[in-house]
Amino acid sequence: MAHDCSIPVIQDGIYSFDARGIARRFRHAAIFGALNALQPGETMRFCNDHDPLPLLSQIGQFFGERVRIEYVRREPGEIVIDFCVAS
C-alpha cells in the first residue's frame, strides 16, 4: 500500500513533508527548517522520489542522536522516511 504524503497530519505527532513539490535549490533548507520546528516526540514523515543519502548524512552530522532516521518505504521512485525527534 502506497503512502499518501498529501495528508498533512497522519496521526498525533506525525507530520508529512513531501519534498517532491519543493524546488531543488530550497529543499535542504526547508527540510532542516521543518526538523528544527519539531518538538520532542514528534515525527516528520518525509516523501521523496529518490533515496537522499547525502541529506541523511548531513542530518546525522547536524542533529546527531536528536533525530532518528527510519525508512517506512524504500522502493525505486518512492522513498518514505520517518525523522523522529528524541523525547
TORLOMAR-12577 format. One line per 5 residues: their letters; for each residue x, y, z of N, C-alpha, C. Coordinates in pm, whole numbers. Atoms other than C-alpha are relative to their C-alpha. Layout:
! TORLOMAR-12577
A> X Y Z X Y Z X Y Z ~ ...
! end
This chain:
! TORLOMAR-12577
MAHDC> 84 -119 0 0 0 0 88 125 0 ~ -79 -122 12 143 336 -104 -38 99 108 ~ 23 -105 -100 179 617 146 -50 125 -71 ~ 53 -122 58 -17 935 74 55 121 73 ~ -64 -115 -65 203 1236 154 -82 128 -14
SIPVI> 84 -119 9 -78 1476 66 -79 24 128 ~ 68 -15 -128 -226 1417 412 95 70 96 ~ -96 -77 -80 -68 1687 636 36 -62 135 ~ -28 64 -128 -102 1505 969 -55 -141 -8 ~ 41 139 12 -112 1127 963 -66 -46 129
QDGIY> 55 27 -132 -172 1083 1334 70 94 96 ~ -59 -93 -96 -83 1269 1651 152 -6 -3 ~ -145 -9 -7 275 1387 1634 75 -45 -123 ~ -68 39 125 348 1265 1278 -47 96 -109 ~ 31 -101 100 364 1536 1010 66 -35 -132
SFDAR> -54 31 133 407 1478 636 81 117 -55 ~ -83 -98 70 676 1657 438 29 -60 -137 ~ -20 52 135 662 1596 61 101 88 -72 ~ -109 -77 61 994 1711 -84 -16 14 -151 ~ 14 -1 146 883 1643 -441 -59 130 -52
GIARR> 62 -123 45 689 1971 -456 82 124 30 ~ -86 -113 -37 978 2190 -340 115 11 -99 ~ -111 -21 95 1230 2341 -581 129 -53 61 ~ -123 63 -47 1562 2159 -553 91 95 79 ~ -92 -94 -66 1755 2470 -452 -45 37 140
FRHAA> 52 -33 -132 1529 2515 -146 -21 -121 90 ~ 38 121 -74 1484 2153 -38 73 -17 133 ~ -73 27 -124 1763 2113 217 -32 102 108 ~ 34 -104 -98 1687 2446 384 -139 -24 56 ~ 136 26 -46 1317 2358 402 -5 -121 93
IFGAL> -3 121 -83 1390 2013 545 61 29 136 ~ -64 -33 -127 1627 2144 810 -89 92 83 ~ 93 -87 -71 1378 2418 899 -115 -78 62 ~ 109 82 -53 1100 2163 940 48 -86 116 ~ -54 82 -109 1319 1936 1153 24 84 126
NALQP> -22 -90 -115 1415 2231 1375 -130 39 68 ~ 129 -39 -55 1045 2309 1424 -67 -111 80 ~ 62 111 -71 961 1962 1558 33 3 149 ~ -16 11 -145 913 1914 1930 41 -143 35 ~ -36 135 -43 1050 1615 2123 -122 -93 -5
GETMR> 107 97 14 841 1306 2048 -75 9 -131 ~ 68 -15 130 720 1436 1709 83 -63 -111 ~ -62 65 115 798 1281 1372 -37 74 -127 ~ 26 -51 133 832 1421 1022 9 -119 -96 ~ 0 107 100 731 1167 756 33 64 -134
FCNDH> -61 -61 118 945 1263 456 -25 -87 -122 ~ 23 72 126 848 1164 100 86 60 -110 ~ -87 -45 108 1081 1181 -199 -2 -103 -111 ~ -4 93 113 1135 1025 -540 133 -73 -12 ~ -130 69 0 1493 917 -466 52 -9 144
DPLPL> -57 19 -133 1694 798 -168 102 111 27 ~ -84 -119 -21 1855 1115 -23 120 -28 92 ~ -111 41 -87 2174 958 116 88 116 45 ~ -80 -114 -49 2381 1283 121 -75 82 105 ~ 81 -73 -97 2095 1458 302 -4 -73 134
LSQIG> 4 77 -124 2071 1177 558 130 14 78 ~ -131 -20 -64 2442 1214 627 7 138 66 ~ 0 -136 -55 2402 1591 676 -88 9 124 ~ 91 -2 -115 2106 1539 911 67 -69 118 ~ -70 70 -107 2308 1287 1112 109 83 62
QFFGE> -108 -84 -51 2600 1526 1141 -54 119 79 ~ 53 -121 -63 2386 1826 1235 -79 -30 127 ~ 89 29 -112 2130 1667 1469 51 -110 92 ~ -50 109 -82 2323 1366 1596 -111 -94 43 ~ 99 95 -51 2113 1142 1817 -136 64 27
RVRIE> 128 -68 -22 1838 1403 1848 -105 -45 -102 ~ 93 42 105 1683 1282 1519 37 -142 -44 ~ -16 139 43 1640 910 1447 -61 -14 -139 ~ 43 19 139 1603 805 1081 -49 -142 -17 ~ 58 131 21 1369 517 996 -69 -4 -135
YVRRE> 68 16 129 1272 404 645 -136 -64 21 ~ 134 56 0 899 342 605 -21 -76 -131 ~ 10 61 133 917 263 232 127 37 -76 ~ -126 -24 73 1229 225 19 -5 -78 -131 ~ 16 61 131 1139 146 -340 40 102 -107
PGEIV> -37 -96 106 1259 298 -669 -117 95 -28 ~ 101 -101 27 1070 623 -719 -89 37 117 ~ 82 -30 -117 909 615 -375 76 -30 129 ~ -74 10 -126 1107 681 -60 -81 73 107 ~ 70 -60 -113 931 745 271 86 -27 124
IDFCV> -89 10 -115 1144 815 579 -64 75 117 ~ 41 -70 -121 1039 899 933 124 58 68 ~ -101 -68 -80 1258 1153 1110 -62 22 137 ~ 60 -1 -134 1179 1101 1479 89 79 94 ~ -75 -83 -93 1284 1363 1732 -6 -63 139
AS> -10 64 -131 1404 1215 2060 -73 81 106 ~ 70 -70 -108 1195 1292 2364 87 14 122
! end
